[in-house]
Amino acid sequence: MAIADNFFLVGNTRGNNVTLFDFSSGELLGDFISAESGLLDDPDTLLFGPDANGDRLKDLYITNGTKPGTSSVLRFDGTTGAFIDAFISDDPTTDIDETGGLVRPYELAFGPDGNLYVASFLSDQILRYDGKTGAFLDIFAEGNGLAGGLNGPDGLLFINESLYVTTQGSIATEDSDTGDIFPSFSAGLPSQILRYDTLAPGTTPTIFATPDPSSESFGFVSLLGLEVGPVDGDLYVSDFAGDILRFDVETGDLIERLSTNFTTGESPSNNFIGNLDFSSTGNLLTVGFDVSTEEGAVLLFGENDGTPKSPFDVLVPITPLLNRPIGVTFLDNTPEIIEAPILELVDLTGFDGDVTVNVTASREASFSNILKFYETDARGFVAGLLPGEAGYEDAVATNLLDVQLFVANNTTANIDFNLPGGVFYAPALLINGSSTNLATIDDAALGNVRVKREGNTWSFEDLTDNDFNDLVVTINSVNPVVSSAD
């Protein structure tokens, strides 16, 4: 089992492969995904995300393809690189585009709602997909051809539930003769960092930063990847034209620039820069390539008290084995329960106001069990803790809502209750009515399942006989509360 920080991956957009390196030495260990597999077509971003094959380890998500109909997000085993599936792709046998219009996907990010957000560069959109199934949900945002808009979206990163996006300042344009779609820079729009503070589709972003060109560049800015320093908490952004920019997340102030000129040693450089990633201790990797040959290299900014410092070391010197590299990520297949959306949650994220939940409930238990709920995110997060972490159930007990569900023993009842929409809720069974004796999703994380869900039915266990009939609740309907004024 590989340990995070020991190895890293580089994606080659022209080589159509992903290569594996030893971090301590920079030694190339071979292909993680080979070009001979025939699976990759101009791969861009590499992201470790939710388990896709049931081994409870993170798997690798890759944005792939350049044209309508062939643009996709592919999933690979995070340990072996074996192909799992095309998580997002168009079915050519149908009349609709199942991707929702994805064209040249660049970066992707899982949101606090558990859904997957993908930057569709050649449609000037951010598209949203179900984080479990890959089904297209909606257009989260799209460009308007004006400064401050989503013009050529590239990097995506959630910070404190806000989505930060880099744009390249281009407008997706169709060639009237060939039908090809290309990024037009003729409008002279700036490359910017935008911020979306809500997850409602169509939200107008604020401008976080509009940086000036690097003194070592060819006189333009083209922002790509975003990462938060794991120690200093600052925002680091790679500029395709040159430099890594470090910003204060709270103010948007530019703190410093890290030079990435590894080809000329003078201005201008002869290299472009791809994505970036951090080790857990603050070491920063980025990739780039010589514009004359498209042969790539890997740069390392070693950390100083957790903050990357200049100058860089050339961890992997220029080599033809790196062919226009863009994607880079530390291998993150550590054996842990990943932060994937939890099945047992009640998902009310699709509602803006209060909702009425209608359920059928039954109990076959001598304990007078009561069901309550607490607000959470898609991972079961409450009071700064995830399921399985010490103190989780104490945090649950202090965050229980007043809404409760009770049914007499050996009876079945139909019950309505109201909850605010827009969030996830986790169930908590108060065994014999006690908030100090709970059955929650935390038990499963610790190896003792006390809550099960099948379809719209939740079953609870109050002891250890595993009959799961100590309270059984089926959600029949969830409807918006209609006020008398309506």
C-alpha positions as CSV (number, residue, x, y, z in Angstrom):
1,M,0.0,0.0,0.0
2,A,1.5,3.3,-1.1
3,I,1.5,6.1,1.5
4,A,0.4,9.7,0.5
5,D,3.4,12.0,-0.1
6,N,5.7,9.2,-1.1
7,F,4.7,9.2,-4.8
8,F,3.1,11.5,-7.3
9,L,1.4,11.3,-10.7
10,V,1.9,13.5,-13.8
11,G,-0.6,13.6,-16.7
12,N,0.7,14.1,-20.2
13,T,-1.8,15.8,-22.4
14,R,0.1,14.9,-25.6
15,G,1.4,11.6,-24.4
16,N,-2.1,10.4,-23.4
17,N,-0.7,8.7,-20.3
18,V,-0.2,9.2,-16.6
19,T,3.3,8.6,-15.1
20,L,4.3,7.6,-11.6
21,F,7.3,9.1,-9.8
22,D,9.0,8.6,-6.5
23,F,8.8,11.9,-4.6
24,S,12.0,11.5,-2.6
25,S,14.2,11.0,-5.6
26,G,12.2,12.2,-8.6
27,E,12.7,8.8,-10.2
28,L,10.3,7.8,-12.9
29,L,8.7,4.5,-11.9
30,G,6.7,3.9,-15.1
31,D,3.2,4.3,-16.4
32,F,0.3,4.4,-14.0
33,I,-2.0,4.5,-17.0
34,S,-0.4,3.8,-20.3
35,A,-1.0,5.4,-23.7
36,E,-1.4,1.9,-25.0
37,S,-4.6,1.5,-23.0
38,G,-6.3,3.7,-25.5
39,L,-8.4,5.3,-22.7
40,L,-6.9,8.8,-22.5
41,D,-7.4,11.6,-25.0
42,D,-5.6,14.8,-24.0
43,P,-6.0,14.2,-20.2
44,D,-6.0,17.3,-18.1
45,T,-6.7,17.3,-14.4
46,L,-6.0,14.4,-12.0
47,L,-8.1,14.3,-8.8
48,F,-8.3,11.7,-6.1
49,G,-12.0,11.5,-5.0
50,P,-14.7,9.2,-3.7
51,D,-14.3,5.4,-3.8
52,A,-15.6,4.1,-7.1
53,N,-15.0,0.4,-6.9
54,G,-15.9,-0.6,-3.3
55,D,-12.5,-1.0,-1.8
56,R,-13.0,2.0,0.5
57,L,-10.0,3.8,-0.9
58,K,-9.9,7.0,-2.9
59,D,-9.9,6.5,-6.7
60,L,-8.5,8.7,-9.5
61,Y,-10.8,11.0,-11.5
62,I,-9.4,12.4,-14.8
63,T,-10.9,15.0,-17.1
64,N,-10.5,13.8,-20.7
65,G,-11.3,14.7,-24.3
66,T,-11.4,17.9,-26.4
67,K,-14.6,17.8,-28.4
68,P,-18.4,17.5,-27.9
69,G,-19.5,13.9,-27.6
70,T,-16.0,12.6,-26.6
71,S,-15.4,14.8,-23.6
72,S,-15.6,12.8,-20.3
73,V,-14.5,12.2,-16.8
74,L,-12.9,8.8,-16.3
75,R,-12.3,6.8,-13.1
76,F,-9.3,4.6,-12.3
77,D,-8.3,2.5,-9.3
78,G,-6.3,4.8,-7.0
79,T,-3.8,2.0,-6.2
80,T,-3.3,0.1,-9.5
81,G,-4.4,2.6,-12.2
82,A,-6.9,0.0,-13.5
83,F,-9.8,1.5,-15.4
84,I,-13.1,1.5,-13.5
85,D,-15.6,3.4,-15.7
86,A,-16.5,6.5,-17.7
87,F,-18.2,8.3,-14.8
88,I,-19.4,11.1,-17.1
89,S,-19.7,10.5,-20.8
90,D,-22.0,10.8,-23.8
91,D,-23.8,7.7,-25.1
92,P,-23.5,8.0,-28.9
93,T,-26.5,5.7,-29.4
94,T,-28.9,8.3,-28.0
95,D,-30.2,11.6,-29.3
96,I,-29.3,13.5,-26.2
97,D,-25.9,14.5,-24.7
98,E,-25.8,12.8,-21.3
99,T,-22.9,15.1,-20.3
100,G,-25.1,18.2,-20.5
101,G,-22.8,19.7,-23.1
102,L,-19.4,19.1,-21.7
103,V,-16.6,20.3,-24.1
104,R,-12.9,20.1,-23.2
105,P,-13.2,19.6,-19.4
106,Y,-10.4,21.0,-17.4
107,E,-10.6,20.9,-13.6
108,L,-13.2,19.3,-11.4
109,A,-14.1,19.5,-7.7
110,F,-16.5,17.7,-5.3
111,G,-18.7,20.2,-3.6
112,P,-20.0,20.3,0.0
113,D,-23.3,19.1,-1.5
114,G,-21.6,15.9,-2.6
115,N,-22.0,16.8,-6.3
116,L,-19.2,17.0,-8.8
117,Y,-18.5,20.3,-10.5
118,V,-16.6,20.3,-13.8
119,A,-15.2,23.3,-15.7
120,S,-16.3,22.9,-19.4
121,F,-13.7,25.1,-21.0
122,L,-15.1,25.2,-24.5
123,S,-18.6,26.0,-23.5
124,D,-17.7,28.6,-20.9
125,Q,-19.7,26.7,-18.2
126,I,-19.4,24.9,-15.0
127,L,-21.5,21.8,-15.1
128,R,-22.8,20.0,-12.1
129,Y,-23.2,16.2,-11.8
130,D,-24.5,13.8,-9.2
131,G,-21.5,12.8,-7.1
132,K,-22.6,9.2,-6.8
133,T,-23.9,8.4,-10.3
134,G,-22.3,11.0,-12.6
135,A,-25.8,12.0,-13.9
136,F,-25.9,15.5,-15.3
137,L,-27.8,17.8,-12.9
138,D,-27.6,21.4,-14.2
139,I,-25.5,24.2,-15.5
140,F,-24.1,25.8,-12.3
141,A,-22.6,28.8,-14.1
142,E,-21.9,30.1,-17.6
143,G,-20.0,32.9,-19.2
144,N,-21.4,36.2,-20.5
145,G,-18.5,37.4,-22.6
146,L,-17.9,40.3,-20.2
147,A,-15.0,41.1,-17.8
148,G,-15.8,39.5,-14.4
149,G,-17.7,36.6,-16.1
150,L,-16.9,32.9,-16.6
151,N,-14.8,33.3,-19.6
152,G,-12.7,30.2,-20.3
153,P,-13.1,28.4,-16.9
154,D,-10.2,26.3,-15.8
155,G,-9.4,25.7,-12.1
156,L,-12.0,24.8,-9.4
157,L,-11.5,24.7,-5.7
158,F,-14.0,24.8,-2.8
159,I,-12.8,26.8,0.2
160,N,-15.1,27.2,3.2
161,E,-18.1,26.2,1.0
162,S,-17.3,28.9,-1.6
163,L,-16.2,27.8,-5.1
164,Y,-13.1,29.6,-6.4
165,V,-12.6,29.5,-10.2
166,T,-9.8,30.6,-12.5
167,T,-10.7,31.9,-15.9
168,Q,-8.4,32.3,-18.9
169,G,-10.2,35.3,-20.4
170,S,-11.4,33.5,-23.5
171,I,-14.7,33.1,-25.2
172,A,-15.7,29.7,-26.7
173,T,-16.3,30.3,-30.4
174,E,-17.4,28.1,-33.2
175,D,-15.6,28.1,-36.6
176,S,-18.4,28.7,-39.1
177,D,-16.5,26.7,-41.8
178,T,-15.4,23.6,-39.9
179,G,-17.7,23.6,-36.9
180,D,-14.7,23.3,-34.6
181,I,-14.9,25.1,-31.2
182,F,-11.9,27.2,-30.1
183,P,-11.1,29.7,-27.4
184,S,-11.1,33.3,-28.8
185,F,-9.0,35.9,-26.9
186,S,-9.9,38.7,-29.3
187,A,-12.2,40.5,-26.8
188,G,-9.1,41.2,-24.6
189,L,-10.8,39.9,-21.4
190,P,-8.7,39.4,-18.3
191,S,-7.7,36.1,-16.7
192,Q,-9.2,36.2,-13.2
193,I,-10.0,34.3,-10.0
194,L,-13.8,34.4,-9.4
195,R,-15.7,33.3,-6.2
196,Y,-19.2,31.8,-6.0
197,D,-20.6,32.1,-2.4
198,T,-23.7,30.0,-2.9
199,L,-24.4,26.7,-4.7
200,A,-27.6,28.1,-6.4
201,P,-27.3,27.8,-10.2
202,G,-26.9,31.1,-12.0
203,T,-25.3,32.9,-9.1
204,T,-23.2,36.0,-10.1
205,P,-19.6,35.6,-8.9
206,T,-17.5,38.2,-7.2
207,I,-14.0,38.9,-8.5
208,F,-11.4,37.6,-6.1
209,A,-8.3,38.8,-8.0
210,T,-7.2,40.0,-11.4
211,P,-3.4,39.6,-11.4
212,D,-0.9,41.3,-13.7
213,P,1.4,39.4,-16.0
214,S,4.6,37.9,-14.6
215,S,7.8,39.8,-15.5
216,E,9.2,36.5,-16.9
217,S,6.2,35.8,-19.1
218,F,5.4,36.7,-22.7
219,G,3.1,39.5,-21.4
220,F,-0.2,37.6,-20.7
221,V,-1.9,35.9,-17.8
222,S,-3.6,32.5,-18.0
223,L,-4.5,31.2,-14.6
224,L,-4.9,27.4,-14.1
225,G,-4.8,25.4,-10.9
226,L,-5.7,26.4,-7.3
227,E,-4.6,24.8,-4.0
228,V,-4.6,25.9,-0.4
229,G,-1.4,25.5,1.5
230,P,-2.0,22.8,4.1
231,V,0.0,24.6,6.7
232,D,-0.2,28.3,6.0
233,G,-3.8,28.3,4.7
234,D,-2.9,30.7,1.8
235,L,-4.3,30.2,-1.8
236,Y,-1.7,29.2,-4.4
237,V,-2.6,29.6,-8.1
238,S,-0.5,28.6,-11.1
239,D,-0.2,30.8,-14.1
240,F,0.2,29.0,-17.4
241,A,2.3,32.0,-18.6
242,G,4.6,31.8,-15.7
243,D,4.8,32.0,-11.8
244,I,2.8,30.6,-9.0
245,L,0.9,33.3,-7.1
246,R,0.2,33.2,-3.4
247,F,-2.9,35.1,-2.1
248,D,-4.4,35.8,1.3
249,V,-7.6,33.8,1.2
250,E,-9.5,36.4,3.4
251,T,-8.5,39.6,1.6
252,G,-7.5,38.5,-1.9
253,D,-4.2,40.3,-1.5
254,L,-1.3,39.0,-3.5
255,I,1.4,38.0,-1.0
256,E,4.2,36.9,-3.3
257,R,5.1,35.4,-6.6
258,L,7.1,32.2,-7.0
259,S,9.2,32.2,-10.2
260,T,8.8,29.0,-12.3
261,N,11.3,29.9,-15.0
262,F,13.2,26.7,-15.5
263,T,14.3,27.1,-19.1
264,T,16.1,30.4,-19.7
265,G,17.2,31.8,-16.4
266,E,16.2,35.2,-17.8
267,S,13.1,37.0,-19.1
268,P,11.1,35.9,-20.8
269,S,11.1,32.2,-19.9
270,N,10.6,29.6,-22.6
271,N,8.2,27.5,-20.6
272,F,4.6,27.2,-19.7
273,I,3.3,25.9,-16.3
274,G,0.6,23.4,-15.6
275,N,-1.2,22.4,-12.4
276,L,0.1,22.2,-8.8
277,D,-0.3,20.1,-5.7
278,F,0.9,20.1,-2.1
279,S,2.3,17.4,0.1
280,S,0.8,17.2,3.6
281,T,3.7,19.1,5.1
282,G,3.7,22.0,2.6
283,N,6.1,21.0,-0.1
284,L,4.7,22.3,-3.5
285,L,5.0,20.5,-6.8
286,T,4.2,22.0,-10.2
287,V,4.8,20.8,-13.8
288,G,5.7,22.6,-16.9
289,F,7.1,22.2,-20.4
290,D,9.4,23.9,-22.8
291,V,7.3,25.6,-25.5
292,S,9.7,24.7,-28.2
293,T,9.7,21.0,-27.7
294,E,6.7,20.4,-25.3
295,E,9.1,18.2,-23.2
296,G,8.3,18.6,-19.5
297,A,9.8,18.9,-16.1
298,V,8.7,18.8,-12.4
299,L,9.5,21.7,-10.0
300,L,9.7,21.4,-6.2
301,F,9.3,24.3,-3.8
302,G,10.5,23.0,-0.5
303,E,8.6,24.1,2.6
304,N,9.9,26.5,5.3
305,D,7.7,26.2,8.4
306,G,5.0,24.8,6.1
307,T,5.2,27.6,3.4
308,P,6.8,26.9,0.0
309,K,10.0,28.8,-0.5
310,S,12.0,30.0,-3.6
311,P,14.0,29.1,-5.4
312,F,12.6,25.9,-6.8
313,D,14.5,22.6,-7.3
314,V,14.1,20.8,-10.6
315,L,12.9,17.5,-9.1
316,V,12.5,15.9,-12.6
317,P,14.7,17.6,-15.3
318,I,13.3,18.2,-18.8
319,T,12.6,14.8,-20.4
320,P,10.7,13.6,-23.5
321,L,8.9,11.2,-21.2
322,L,6.9,14.2,-20.0
323,N,4.9,15.3,-23.1
324,R,3.1,18.7,-22.4
325,P,2.3,17.8,-18.8
326,I,-0.6,19.6,-17.1
327,G,-2.0,17.4,-14.4
328,V,-0.1,16.6,-11.2
329,T,-1.2,15.1,-7.9
330,F,0.3,13.3,-5.0
331,L,-0.8,9.6,-4.9
332,D,-3.5,9.6,-2.3
333,N,-4.7,6.0,-1.8
334,T,-4.3,5.9,1.9
335,P,-6.4,3.2,3.7
336,E,-9.0,5.3,5.2
337,I,-12.7,5.9,5.0
338,I,-13.0,8.6,2.4
339,E,-15.2,11.6,2.6
340,A,-17.8,10.4,0.2
341,P,-21.5,11.2,0.5
342,I,-23.1,9.0,3.1
343,L,-26.1,6.9,2.0
344,E,-28.0,7.1,5.3
345,L,-28.5,10.8,5.1
346,V,-31.7,12.6,4.3
347,D,-31.0,14.9,1.4
348,L,-33.0,18.1,1.3
349,T,-30.4,20.1,-0.6
350,G,-32.8,20.6,-3.5
351,F,-35.2,22.7,-1.5
352,D,-34.9,26.4,-0.7
353,G,-37.5,26.8,2.1
354,D,-39.1,24.6,4.7
355,V,-40.3,21.1,3.6
356,T,-42.9,18.7,4.9
357,V,-41.7,15.2,5.3
358,N,-44.3,12.4,5.3
359,V,-43.3,9.1,6.7
360,T,-44.6,5.7,7.8
361,A,-43.0,4.5,11.0
362,S,-43.2,1.3,13.0
363,R,-41.5,-0.2,16.0
364,E,-41.0,-3.7,17.5
365,A,-38.9,-3.0,20.5
366,S,-39.3,-2.8,24.3
367,F,-37.3,0.4,24.4
368,S,-39.3,3.6,23.8
369,N,-37.0,4.8,21.0
370,I,-37.2,8.3,19.6
371,L,-35.8,9.5,16.2
372,K,-34.3,12.9,15.9
373,F,-32.1,14.6,13.3
374,Y,-29.1,16.9,13.1
375,E,-27.9,19.1,10.3
376,T,-24.8,18.0,8.4
377,D,-23.1,18.0,5.0
378,A,-22.8,15.1,2.6
379,R,-20.0,13.5,4.8
380,G,-21.9,13.5,8.1
381,F,-19.8,16.5,9.3
382,V,-21.0,18.1,12.6
383,A,-19.3,20.5,15.0
384,G,-16.0,20.1,13.2
385,L,-16.0,16.3,13.4
386,L,-16.6,13.4,10.9
387,P,-18.1,10.0,11.7
388,G,-15.5,7.9,13.4
389,E,-13.7,10.7,15.0
390,A,-13.5,10.9,18.8
391,G,-16.3,12.9,20.4
392,Y,-18.6,12.6,17.4
393,E,-21.7,11.3,19.2
394,D,-21.2,13.9,22.0
395,A,-21.3,16.5,19.2
396,V,-24.5,14.9,17.8
397,A,-26.2,15.0,21.2
398,T,-25.6,18.7,21.5
399,N,-26.8,19.5,18.0
400,L,-30.0,17.5,17.8
401,L,-33.0,19.4,16.4
402,D,-36.3,19.7,18.3
403,V,-38.1,17.8,15.6
404,Q,-38.7,14.2,16.9
405,L,-40.5,11.1,15.7
406,F,-42.1,8.5,18.0
407,V,-44.4,5.5,17.5
408,A,-45.8,3.1,20.1
409,N,-44.5,-0.4,20.3
410,N,-46.0,-2.9,17.8
411,T,-47.8,-0.2,15.9
412,T,-47.5,1.6,12.6
413,A,-48.2,5.3,12.1
414,N,-48.3,7.9,9.4
415,I,-46.5,11.1,10.5
416,D,-45.7,14.5,9.0
417,F,-43.0,16.8,10.3
418,N,-41.2,19.9,8.9
419,L,-37.5,20.6,8.3
420,P,-35.7,23.5,6.7
421,G,-34.5,22.6,3.2
422,G,-31.2,23.2,1.6
423,V,-29.0,20.9,3.7
424,F,-28.5,17.2,4.6
425,Y,-29.8,15.7,7.8
426,A,-28.4,12.7,9.6
427,P,-30.7,10.5,11.7
428,A,-30.0,9.7,15.4
429,L,-32.0,7.1,17.3
430,L,-32.3,8.0,21.0
431,I,-32.4,4.5,22.5
432,N,-35.1,4.4,25.1
433,G,-35.4,8.2,24.7
434,S,-31.9,9.0,26.0
435,S,-29.6,11.4,24.2
436,T,-26.6,9.7,25.9
437,N,-27.4,6.4,24.2
438,L,-27.5,6.9,20.5
439,A,-27.5,4.9,17.3
440,T,-26.0,7.0,14.5
441,I,-24.0,6.9,11.4
442,D,-20.9,7.1,13.6
443,D,-21.4,3.5,14.6
444,A,-20.7,2.3,11.0
445,A,-17.5,4.3,10.8
446,L,-16.4,2.4,14.0
447,G,-17.4,-1.0,12.6
448,N,-20.8,-1.5,14.3
449,V,-23.7,-0.7,11.9
450,R,-26.8,0.5,13.7
451,V,-28.5,2.4,10.9
452,K,-29.3,0.9,7.5
453,R,-31.0,2.4,4.4
454,E,-32.6,0.6,1.5
455,G,-34.3,2.9,-0.9
456,N,-36.5,5.3,1.1
457,T,-36.6,3.1,4.2
458,W,-34.3,3.6,7.2
459,S,-34.0,0.7,9.8
460,F,-32.5,1.1,13.2
461,E,-30.9,-1.3,15.7
462,D,-31.1,-0.4,19.5
463,L,-29.2,-3.5,20.8
464,T,-27.1,-6.2,19.2
465,D,-29.7,-8.7,17.9
466,N,-29.5,-7.1,14.5
467,D,-33.2,-7.5,13.7
468,F,-33.2,-3.8,12.6
469,N,-36.9,-3.4,13.5
470,D,-36.4,-1.3,16.6
471,L,-37.6,1.6,14.5
472,V,-38.4,1.5,10.8
473,V,-39.1,4.7,8.9
474,T,-40.1,5.0,5.3
475,I,-40.2,8.4,3.6
476,N,-43.2,8.6,1.5
477,S,-43.0,12.2,0.2
478,V,-41.0,15.4,0.7
479,N,-42.9,18.6,-0.4
480,P,-42.3,22.3,0.0
481,V,-44.3,24.0,2.8
482,V,-47.0,26.2,1.2
483,S,-47.7,29.3,3.1
484,S,-51.2,30.6,3.5
485,A,-50.2,33.7,1.5
486,D,-49.6,31.5,-1.5
